Amino acid sequence: MAESSSATAIIVSSILGDTEGTLEGSASGQWIPVVQCDARFSVESFERVITNLIRHPELTSGLILRADILSDDTFELSDEQSHETESIIQENPPHMAPLVPGYELFRRIRRRLVPKVPRRDPELEQDCSLLQRSGRPDDVVVLMVPLLKDGERVPHYHPDVAAIAFRYIPASDNESAEKLDAEGRLRLEIIASLGSENTALDTDSRLFKTCKVLLTTAAKHSQGLHNGYAKRMHHDTVVPREIYQDLYQIMKEKYKHLKNEWAESTDPTKNVFEDIAIATFLILLWKDIYEARESNEERRCGQPPGGFIDMGCGAGLLVHILRSEGYEGIGIDVRARKSWKYYPEQTQKHLFAFTLDPLEPTFPSSDIFKPGCFLIGNHADELSPWLPVIASLVENAAYMSIPCCSWALDSRFYRSDPQLYPPLGASLMEAESQLENRFGPSRVSVYRAYLCWLMALSKECGFESEIEALRIPSTRNWAIIGRNKIGSVDGREKAKEILAVVGERKLFKAREGTSSHS
């Protein structure tokens, strides 16, 4: 029995019932062989990948949010080490701590698995031990042991086993090594939980399929690393992943009911959870930027002193969520939306329908754009390039833009357009280098070119541009953040120059809107 993936050339085979070469049993029970595949990668690649999978279990299960690493200990290998290994592993009850005779412990990571649905599934601590055969550093076993108290069962998201073992077996230890077109084999074995010893014998069972996914993922990632794959996208550089995920879980539970109250014709699930995620990110970003507003309410700190302004707020949901969390601010769009009238009065009276025209003599009005305000542009279309310009004109303002459609200041954005304004020169080259560090040296798409241009424009307006891939259900999920000023750049004067030149070009046309608010 074998299944293959043409994209990775990985063939995973069932080895149920094939006990030859199986790990020796221990006080925890007998090891049951489940699946194996050829290892067309080095043991070094496998160790790096399995360590990453220990740190990121969400790569193998959609039911797990993340792992919190509780400890990470390394051990020197020596003649006395095998005794040390036994005492270290047997700190836990014997039936939960299988010892592998003939192998020595060189690293142990204890992690806490955090479920994606905490109201349904509990957290679980797990020991992940890396061992090697005595005198054979290329023969490695990785044990994963759930730490359970007497009578406890593993949660739904964890295989129903007492232990899992990933084995990297070098080709020299295989009887048919001369016929094996690989560096070895990768094998997965388990010790069944008490009362479920025969579960893994059923190839149609959930446990067998889970084991196959675990082995396939480890092999696929190891093979990719061995062949030179390097991660292109780097997330969570502005707001740490763990604190974002923890707050997002709270926010999601609090506001998920809004998808049942969605009044627009667009997808309620996507739009509601996207705005919950953006609100979560903004709350944590503001906590980092601004001083605490209320010392006794840790989450409600970091209030922009001039409030927030959601420019092109659409349905107004982001405004509603942020105001519900206690943040002062308004939303502006060219027209009122159906949703506006269904919000509480405290949200309704802070949603305004009118046109923003940067070329008006009194723009930006201090009645709207107060000192210290924070501008938000979530798929704000024509307003996207104007955010850094406006922010540089307002004292101590900052902004975050999540661009979607490509617009320049007074026309559609075309990267080859000779009339594109402003010409950004050195700033554009710096932005290209900054983006390459995040995207990698991949083909430059129109969207990437647009992000690069926006970042260069932000720098011309005096901001140190930061970029982050937000955890939102959108393919246009990159945010450009301008919160820190470049001391040597007079952004205000540059913004005034931009306004003057755009006015002279006579290409800019503000969207027509109304002059009312809900």
GIURJO-V904886 format. One record per helix or strand of 3 or more residues. SS is the DSSP state (~ for helix, > for strand). FROM is the first residue (numbers start at 1). TO is the last residue. Records with the same first field share a line. If there is no record, write none. Layout:
SS=FROM-TO ; FROM-TO
This chain:
>=2-5 ; 10-14 ; 32-39 ; 64-74 ; 103-115 ; 124-133 ; 136-146 ; 161-170 ; 184-192 ; 308-311 ; 329-333 ; 351-353 ; 374-378 ; 398-402 ; 463-469 ; 478-485
~=43-55 ; 57-59 ; 81-89 ; 94-96 ; 171-173 ; 177-179 ; 199-201 ; 206-226 ; 241-261 ; 268-289 ; 317-324 ; 338-342 ; 345-348 ; 381-383 ; 386-393 ; 426-439 ; 446-460 ; 491-505
